[in-house]
Amino acid sequence: MTRTVYNTATTLDGFIATSDHSLDWLLSRQIDQNGPMNHADFEKRVGAIVMGSSTYRWVREHEPESWAYSMPAWVLTHRQDLEPHPGADIRITAADTPEALTALHTEMVAAAGGRDVWVVGGGDLAGQFADAGLLDEVVVSIAPVTIGAGAPLLPRHVELVRTEWAVNGEFVCVRYDVVKA
Ligand SMILES: NC(=O)c1ccc[n+]([C@@H]2O[C@H](COP(=O)([O-])OP(=O)(O)OC[C@H]3O[C@@H](n4cnc5c(N)ncnc54)[C@H](OP(=O)(O)O)[C@@H]3O)[C@@H](O)[C@H]2O)c1
């Protein structure tokens, strides 16, 4: 059964990027790619992904020659100037009401073919899925750093139940189920 999972790295004080979208606090850290709760194992269970426009622009700017994901991807934006990476299955659209997000989610679940839907980020987008009752899990890899300000992890009140945790390299990784009303 498809689960909709927000999986991200975060600072200890709950930011997923600096205010100017830097991930320098993250990219230099040591992690065992084959270790517990590693990302490769997570991605094997993913059949569709969704991200906001800032995240998409970060990926395009930092990896201009390639697109790392083979599964269908949705990029949410109101902008008209975003282009899909050539050859990649990327659908650029807006879904700014709970009804539109629910319809989009139905499409993503169908495309995922029984695998999970990964909400890549940002935090408010994950919050929109939570608001609509569509978010099942939150998985965080917590880096040993605080940055004081930036793009928030999940700017909502969401009740969670811890289901798994592990130490991997410099990170503490935690999986939570979302408590639904
Ligand atoms: N630490 C990590 O592992 C990790 C993971 C993911 C992301 N990140 C980073 O975190 C930062 C996140 O940036 P962010 O907080 O700005 O979030 P974002 O979700 O990447 O981008 C937000 C923008 O997406 C568009 N959007 C969001 N929801 C929408 C909807 N329902 N319908 C239509 N458009 C929608 C809006 O912009 P427009 O309409 O103007 O396009 C919105 O301002 C980025 O720097 C990213 O690289 C880090």
The ligand as a Gaussian input file, in Angstrom:
#p B3LYP/6-31G(d) Opt

LIG

0 1
 N       17.670000      19.351000       3.576000
 C       17.138000      18.661000       2.574000
 O       17.314000      17.431000       2.472000
 C       16.234000      19.382000       1.623000
 C       15.163000      18.704000       1.029000
 C       14.331000      19.405000       0.181000
 C       14.561000      20.747000      -0.073000
 N       15.611000      21.369000       0.496000
 C       15.872000      22.799000       0.267000
 O       14.943000      23.503000       1.090000
 C       14.530000      24.704000       0.432000
 C       13.012000      24.663000       0.348000
 O       12.555000      25.848000      -0.201000
 P       11.095000      26.384000       0.112000
 O       10.858000      26.422000       1.578000
 O       10.956000      27.655000      -0.667000
 O       10.112000      25.275000      -0.446000
 P        9.730000      24.660000      -1.904000
 O        8.541000      23.818000      -1.626000
 O       10.890000      24.014000      -2.528000
 O        9.300000      25.904000      -2.817000
 C        8.227000      26.704000      -2.411000
 C        7.549000      27.279000      -3.625000
 O        6.933000      26.243000      -4.407000
 C        5.722000      26.744000      -4.970000
 N        4.611000      25.967000      -4.400000
 C        4.562000      25.343000      -3.188000
 N        3.407000      24.708000      -3.014000
 C        2.673000      24.925000      -4.145000
 C        1.388000      24.513000      -4.574000
 N        0.602000      23.770000      -3.773000
 N        0.968000      24.890000      -5.813000
 C        1.769000      25.654000      -6.595000
 N        2.988000      26.081000      -6.241000
 C        3.445000      25.718000      -5.029000
 C        5.632000      28.222000      -4.575000
 O        6.404000      29.036000      -5.445000
 P        6.048000      29.600000      -6.914000
 O        4.581000      29.442000      -7.154000
 O        6.516000      30.991000      -6.895000
 O        6.881000      28.763000      -7.836000
 C        6.418000      28.231000      -3.277000
 O        6.920000      29.493000      -2.921000
 C       15.222000      24.717000      -0.923000
 O       16.408000      25.482000      -0.830000
 C       15.603000      23.258000      -1.150000
 O       16.738000      23.117000      -1.977000
 C       16.432000      20.718000       1.378000

